[in-house]
Amino acid sequence: MEIGIGNGLIALAAGLGAGLVTMGAASGIGRITAAAAEATGRQPEAANDIRTTALIMSALIEGVALFCAVTCFLLSGSVAG
């Protein structure tokens, strides 16, 4: 079975895409956590609301990241099979 240059580029793009998705999600969740820690330090009485909002936002980022990573893996699987 021969893999052409087009299929090789698709596989490379899928691998790079999965890596970029992971780094983007980690950066976004890190920023949310930093902002939540700063907000909790400024207003300790609102810690529960801040924590809840930060968890919901982190879950939404993880959901989008998972969807993108699965798309990349499906794309790379279509090249191999």
Summary of the structure (lengths in Angstrom):
residues: 81
radius of gyration: 18.4
end to end distance: 10.0
largest distance: 63.8
contacts: 206
relative contact order: 0.18
helix: 93%
strand: 0%
